[in-house]
Amino acid sequence: MLTVDFSRFPLAPGDRVLDLGCGAGRHAFECYRRGARVVALDRNGEEIREVAKWFAAMKEAGEAPEGATATAMEGDALALPFPDESFDVVIISEVMEHIPDDKGVLAEMVRVLKPGGRIAVTVPRYGPEKVCWALSDAYHEVEGGHIRIYRADELLAKMREAGLKPYGTHHAHALHSPYWWLKCAFGVDNDKALPVRAYHKLLVWDIMKKPLATRVAEQALNPLIGKSFVAYATKPHLPRVDAK
């Protein structure tokens, strides 16, 4: 289940991509399939080891084009172990809401992104997220949980302040908002509640089968209750200074 829409966020074979806070690796895997040279980075060592296994399995199965590469590594988003201007593309999906120093993370991403490079940022959308917080303290008051809720204009302002030039936004995963509302209402750790189990089956069916009915419904509902807000931006080229 991808949050970044690659029809709005072009990726060319050979692009060097950083998936920052990659988690289980869903965007990193898609970039690898598209022929990119991918680095998936996360501070969770267990998840990184799992991502590395999947990269190896994809290579063995021939899922990645010739020339594509994939590396999984542990790292700190506030101190990225890469030189300046190392990547053509940076993706950070559902991560910034967890990090106290979000401006520091943006600064690091801009540092390692090449001029003219592209960045995709996704965060939980303000409205649906606000409902979750209202229904359940346990949803966000956990170690490593969500510490803020972004308004769209706030996130875009921080991206501009970091030196990025936003060029597009959209919302995603409307069908997932009611699921999380149910989880919060019945207990975030209570997977046995009948409404939660029933809705989860619907989501699994939707992800696996991709039926037209749910695709159309989600597309119609995304502007209203899309769970994620997605912003795309470029890093402008600096004006050239001619030597005198």
C-alpha distance (Angstrom), angle and dihedral (degrees) to the residues before:
residue distance angle dihedral
M1 . . .
L2 3.79 . .
T3 3.79 123.5 .
V4 3.81 95.3 -174.7
D5 3.81 112.3 75.8
F6 3.79 106.3 -140.3
S7 3.80 91.7 -163.6
R8 3.83 85.6 68.0
F9 3.79 94.7 34.9
P10 3.81 107.7 51.0
L11 3.77 118.2 -148.6
A12 3.80 122.6 -169.7
P13 3.81 126.7 -157.5
G14 3.78 108.4 -94.9
D15 3.80 94.9 27.4
R16 3.78 112.0 142.4
V17 3.82 106.1 -126.3
L18 3.80 131.7 -169.6
D19 3.82 115.8 -160.1
L20 3.79 99.1 -164.4
G21 3.78 115.2 -157.7
C22 3.79 87.5 6.7
G23 3.81 95.9 179.3
A24 3.80 108.8 -177.2
G25 3.82 89.9 -3.4
R26 3.81 104.4 -113.5
H27 3.82 96.0 145.2
A28 3.80 93.1 38.3
F29 3.80 90.2 55.2
E30 3.81 92.2 50.5
C31 3.81 91.6 49.8
Y32 3.81 90.1 49.5
R33 3.81 90.2 51.6
R34 3.80 88.5 52.3
G35 3.80 92.0 56.8
A36 3.80 101.0 -101.1
R37 3.78 128.1 144.6
V38 3.78 98.0 -116.9
V39 3.78 133.9 -162.4
A40 3.81 113.1 -171.5
L41 3.81 110.7 -164.4
D42 3.79 129.9 -176.0
R43 3.79 136.3 151.0
N44 3.83 90.8 -131.0
G45 3.79 105.4 92.3
E46 3.80 94.3 -167.1
E47 3.80 92.7 55.9
I48 3.80 91.7 45.1
R49 3.81 91.2 54.1
E50 3.80 89.2 51.5
V51 3.81 91.9 48.5
A52 3.82 89.8 50.6
K53 3.82 89.6 53.8
W54 3.80 91.0 51.8
F55 3.81 91.8 48.3
A56 3.81 88.8 53.8
A57 3.81 91.7 47.2
M58 3.81 91.4 49.8
K59 3.79 90.9 51.1
E60 3.81 91.1 48.4
A61 3.81 90.7 49.8
G62 3.80 92.8 49.3
E63 3.82 93.4 -118.2
A64 3.80 94.3 136.6
P65 3.83 122.8 69.0
E66 3.77 122.0 -117.0
G67 3.80 110.1 -80.1
A68 3.79 95.2 27.8
T69 3.80 116.0 123.3
A70 3.79 133.2 -171.7
T71 3.80 132.3 -163.7
A72 3.80 128.3 178.7
M73 3.79 118.2 -159.0
E74 3.79 143.0 163.6
G75 3.77 116.0 -116.4
D76 3.78 149.8 143.3
A77 3.80 117.4 -100.0
L78 3.81 89.8 -148.3
A79 3.81 93.9 53.9
L80 3.79 107.7 32.4
P81 3.82 113.0 -167.2
F82 3.81 94.3 -133.8
P83 3.81 134.7 98.5
D84 3.79 121.3 -108.9
E85 3.83 115.7 -76.0
S86 3.82 94.8 13.3
F87 3.82 100.2 140.5
D88 3.79 138.5 55.9
V89 3.80 92.0 -159.7
V90 3.81 135.3 26.1
I91 3.80 124.4 -169.7
I92 3.80 123.6 -170.8
S93 3.79 111.8 176.4
E94 3.82 124.9 -176.0
V95 3.81 92.3 -20.2
M96 3.80 111.0 100.6
E97 3.81 93.8 68.3
H98 3.83 87.3 65.3
I99 3.82 98.2 51.7
P100 3.82 123.3 82.6
D101 3.81 93.8 -155.2
D102 3.79 99.1 51.6
K103 3.81 91.5 155.3
G104 3.80 88.8 56.2
V105 3.80 90.9 52.8
L106 3.79 91.5 49.7
A107 3.81 90.0 49.7
E108 3.82 91.2 52.5
M109 3.80 92.1 48.6
V110 3.79 91.5 50.2
R111 3.81 90.1 47.7
V112 3.81 94.4 56.0
L113 3.83 94.6 39.9
K114 3.79 117.9 94.2
P115 3.81 119.0 -123.2
G116 3.79 105.8 -90.8
G117 3.81 89.7 25.5
R118 3.78 124.3 133.1
I119 3.78 132.0 -123.6
A120 3.82 131.6 -166.4
V121 3.80 120.3 -160.3
T122 3.81 123.1 -174.1
V123 3.80 126.6 -176.5
P124 3.82 135.4 163.7
R125 3.80 109.9 -79.1
Y126 3.79 117.4 -109.0
G127 3.83 100.6 -120.3
P128 3.82 101.8 45.7
E129 3.80 90.6 39.1
K130 3.80 91.7 51.4
V131 3.82 89.0 55.5
C132 3.81 90.6 52.6
W133 3.81 91.8 50.9
A134 3.81 90.9 48.3
L135 3.80 92.9 50.7
S136 3.80 98.5 44.7
D137 3.78 137.4 21.6
A138 3.80 88.9 -169.7
Y139 3.82 89.4 62.7
H140 3.79 92.4 70.7
E141 3.82 108.4 7.8
V142 3.79 94.9 83.1
E143 3.79 132.6 103.8
G144 3.78 107.9 -80.2
G145 3.81 91.2 9.5
H146 3.78 130.5 135.2
I147 3.79 111.8 -60.6
R148 3.82 99.7 179.4
I149 3.79 142.9 22.1
Y150 3.79 115.4 -136.5
R151 3.76 125.4 -141.7
A152 3.79 109.7 -147.6
D153 3.81 94.4 -117.9
E154 3.81 90.7 49.3
L155 3.80 93.3 54.5
L156 3.80 92.9 45.3
A157 3.82 90.5 49.5
K158 3.81 90.9 52.7
M159 3.81 90.6 49.0
R160 3.82 90.9 51.7
E161 3.80 90.6 46.5
A162 3.81 88.5 54.4
G163 3.80 90.0 56.3
L164 3.81 100.2 -97.1
K165 3.79 127.5 131.6
P166 3.83 111.1 -140.9
Y167 3.81 114.1 -145.3
G168 3.80 105.4 172.7
T169 3.79 146.8 8.4
H170 3.80 139.3 -173.3
H171 3.80 142.2 159.5
A172 3.80 127.5 -110.5
H173 3.81 143.5 -169.4
A174 3.80 101.0 29.8
L175 3.81 90.7 164.1
H176 3.80 89.5 60.4
S177 3.80 96.1 58.7
P178 3.84 95.4 73.5
Y179 3.80 89.4 47.1
W180 3.80 91.8 58.0
W181 3.78 91.9 43.5
L182 3.81 88.4 55.6
K183 3.81 90.6 46.5
C184 3.79 90.8 52.1
A185 3.80 93.1 45.1
F186 3.82 95.5 49.7
G187 3.82 97.2 33.0
V188 3.80 126.5 -73.3
D189 3.81 90.8 -117.4
N190 3.80 95.0 42.4
D191 3.80 104.6 97.7
K192 3.81 92.3 158.8
A193 3.81 97.2 71.4
L194 3.80 107.6 115.0
P195 3.83 97.1 -128.4
V196 3.81 90.8 49.5
R197 3.81 93.1 48.5
A198 3.80 92.6 45.9
Y199 3.79 93.9 49.6
H200 3.80 91.5 45.3
K201 3.81 89.2 56.3
L202 3.79 88.7 52.9
L203 3.81 91.5 52.4
V204 3.80 93.1 48.1
W205 3.81 90.1 49.4
D206 3.80 90.0 49.1
I207 3.81 93.6 49.5
M208 3.80 94.3 45.6
K209 3.80 100.7 39.9
K210 3.83 102.1 26.9
P211 3.82 93.0 -153.0
L212 3.79 118.0 -162.7
A213 3.81 93.0 -122.3
T214 3.81 95.4 60.3
R215 3.81 92.4 39.7
V216 3.80 90.2 55.9
A217 3.81 92.3 43.0
E218 3.79 92.9 50.9
Q219 3.78 92.8 47.0
A220 3.80 89.8 52.4
L221 3.81 94.0 45.3
N222 3.82 99.1 42.5
P223 3.83 94.3 85.8
L224 3.81 89.1 51.6
I225 3.81 107.5 38.4
G226 3.81 106.3 0.8
K227 3.82 106.7 156.9
S228 3.81 94.8 -142.3
F229 3.79 134.0 48.0
V230 3.81 112.7 -148.3
A231 3.81 124.8 -162.8
Y232 3.80 127.9 -174.5
A233 3.79 125.0 -161.0
T234 3.77 143.7 164.5
K235 3.77 131.4 -137.4
P236 3.81 105.3 -123.2
H237 3.76 121.9 -130.3
L238 3.78 111.6 -109.1
P239 3.80 114.5 -113.5
R240 3.78 110.6 -95.2
V241 3.77 114.8 -111.2
D242 3.80 110.8 -149.1
A243 3.78 115.3 -142.3
K244 3.78 114.4 -117.9
